[in-house]
C-alpha cells in the first residue's frame, strides 16, 4: 500500500505541474485527483481523523468539536474531492495559529526548538543593557559591538512579521536567523557555525572541501562554494540561502512534517524547482501534500 500511495502521489504531482504550466492566471492550487473517493466507502471516523490531523499539522492544535464537525460536513457536502480538501487547508493557513506552527516547523529547529519572537525581544533588551554598561565604562568599541548585535536581533524579532506579510522572502527570513547573537551562542566558533548552517539549511553535513572553503569565507577571505565566490559571513549566508540545496531543505522539512518521509527524487526535483522559480510557495506545497491520498487516508 505504501508503494501504491507513493506512485499515486508522484502522478498527482506531475498533473499539478502540467496544470500549473497550462493555467498561469491563478495562484490557487487545485489538486487534479482523478480518483475521487467513493463517498459511501469513507467513514465519518476517517474524515474526522483527517480533519484532526490537518488541524494539528497546520495549526498546531486540535480543533474544537464545533470546528471539526463543520469541516467534516463541508467535506462530505463537497464529495470529499481535492478542491474541498485544498479549501479546508487554505482556511487553516489563514488562521491565527498558522504563523506559530509555521515557525515551529521551519524556524525553531535552528535554535534547538526553543526559539520564539519573545525570546528575540528579550535578547535585544539584554544586548542593549550590555551596551549601556560599556558606555558607562567609557568603552566605545565594545558599546558599538553590542549595538550592532542588538540591531541584528531586532531584524530577527521582526522577521516573522515581515515574512508572513510578504515583506521579505523565506530566504531572507532564514538568513536572519543564522546572522544573529542567539544563533552564535548556540553554535560557537566558525567550524560549528558552518556545520550548523549546512545541517539547518541543506539537511546534510558539509564535505571536507565545503567545510574548509566555507570557514575561509566566513573568516573574511576569498573562497568558493557552490560555484560562487565570497569573502565574508554575509556572502556565505547569501550563497547558502539561495542555493538549490536550500530549497531542497524546505521541501524535506515539509515532507517530514506532513508525510513523515523524505521526498523521492521526482518529488524533490519538481518541487525544488517550483520553489526556486517562485511558481510555488511553502503554503502551496503544504496544500498539495495534505490533499493527497497518502495524507488523507481516503
PyMOL commands that set and color helices and strands:
alter all, ss='L'
color gray80, all
select helices_A, chain A and resi 2-22+39-41+44-59+65-77+82-93+98-106+108-111+117-136+140-164+170-178+181-186+190-202+208-218+233-240+244-259+265-276+282-290+293-296
alter helices_A, ss='H'
color red, helices_A
select strands_A, chain A and resi 223-225+228-230
alter strands_A, ss='S'
color yellow, strands_A
deselect
rebuild
show_as cartoon
